[in-house]
Amino acid sequence: MNRALPAVRLRVPTHEDAVTWHRIFDDPDVMEFHGGRAADLSVYEELTARQRRHDAQLGFCLWTMTDASGRVIGFTGAQPWERDWGPTGEIEIGWRLGREHWGKGYATAAARETLRRVGAAGVTGVVAMVDARNTRSTAVTRRLGMRLAETFTTPVSRREAHCYRLGLRSDDVE
C-alpha cells in the first residue's frame, strides 16, 4: 500500500525536549525493545545535550520530531555507534515515537529526511540496529531500502539484534 506520508519537522533537541522525551517514552510499549521502561530524566538530559554537540560537530544528530502542528512526537536522526560491540564507528540511524503516533508513517517520513540530511553532510552509508523481534522498526528499514547485513547478540539482554545497512550516494539523498 502506497500512502502519502505525514508532514514531520526535525529540529535540534533543546534542553526542554529532555522532559518531553522522558514523558512520551514513559510507556512500556514504547520501551519494549529499549530496556522495558523509560530512563531517568537525567539520561534524557544528557542525551539531548550530546545531540546538540553532534549537530554542531557532525551536522546531524537525533533530532526532535514534531508533527505538522509543532507537537513533539519523538525523535529520529543519526549518530555514531559508540558501543564496543556491533557496528562500532559507523553511523546509526534510529527513531522512537510516542505510542499514539505509531502506524501513521511518521517514522518512515522522518527517517527519509534523516537519510537526506546525513547524505548532505557527507555520510556514505548508515546502519540501523533493530531488536530482531521489533517488526515495526524492521518494516521501516525495508521501506528505506535497507538490507539485513549482520546479526549480533546484545551483551546485556542477550537478545538478537539485526544490523541493517544502506549505502548513500549523493544523487540518492538530494
Secondary structure, DSSP 8 states (H G I E B T S, - for coil): --------EEE---HHHHHHHHHHT-STTTTTTTTSS---HHHHHHHHHHHHHHHHHHS--EEEEE-TT--EEEEEEEEE--SSSSSTTSEEEEEEE-GGGTTSSHHHHHHHHHHHHHHHTT--EEEEEEETT-HHHHHHHHHTT-EEEEEEE-TTT--EEEEEEEE--HHHH-
